[in-house]
């Protein structure tokens, strides 16, 4: 009986670890997508800024804050 109980605990532990890893991977993918979109918005904003587009219009078009756009070089 104790052997089966220890097997159950080990299985539960392994399942908990596997689930945590799966959730961490999914969270990592989401964060990567968000960061990628932000990076793309920054690149677009820099291009628009270099074209002489007003910062307030760039902010509207990209969703970035004016302060972020003004720091771009």
C-alpha positions in Angstrom: 0.0 0.0 0.0 2.8 2.4 0.9 4.5 1.6 -2.5 1.3 2.6 -4.4 1.0 5.7 -2.4 4.5 6.8 -3.2 3.9 6.1 -6.9 0.9 8.3 -6.8 2.8 11.1 -5.1 5.6 10.8 -7.7 3.1 10.8 -10.6 1.4 13.8 -9.1 4.7 15.6 -8.7 5.7 14.8 -12.3 2.4 16.0 -13.7 2.7 19.2 -11.7 6.1 19.9 -13.1 5.0 19.0 -16.7 2.1 21.4 -16.4 4.2 24.2 -15.1 6.7 23.8 -17.9 3.8 23.8 -20.5 2.4 27.0 -19.0 5.8 28.7 -18.9 6.3 27.8 -22.6 3.0 29.3 -23.5 3.7 32.4 -21.5 7.1 32.8 -23.1 5.5 32.6 -26.6 3.0 35.3 -25.8 5.7 37.5 -24.3 7.8 37.0 -27.4 5.0 37.9 -29.7 4.2 41.1 -27.7 7.9 42.1 -27.7 8.2 41.4 -31.4 5.2 43.7 -32.1 6.6 46.4 -30.0 9.9 46.2 -31.7 8.2 46.4 -35.1 6.3 49.5 -33.9 9.6 51.1 -32.9 11.1 50.4 -36.2 8.1 51.8 -38.0 8.2 54.9 -35.8 11.8 55.5 -36.5 11.2 55.3 -40.2 8.3 57.7 -40.0 10.3 60.1 -37.8 13.2 60.0 -40.3 10.7 60.9 -43.1 9.7 64.0 -41.1 6.2 62.8 -40.0 5.1 64.7 -36.8 5.6 62.7 -33.6 1.9 63.0 -32.6 0.8 61.3 -35.9 3.4 58.6 -35.5 2.1 58.0 -32.0 -1.4 57.6 -33.3 -0.3 55.3 -36.1 1.9 53.0 -34.0 0.3 53.1 -30.6 3.6 54.2 -29.0 4.0 56.9 -26.5 5.3 60.2 -27.7 8.2 60.0 -25.2 9.3 56.6 -26.8 9.2 58.1 -30.2 11.2 61.2 -29.2 14.0 59.0 -27.8 14.4 57.1 -31.1 17.5 57.8 -33.1 
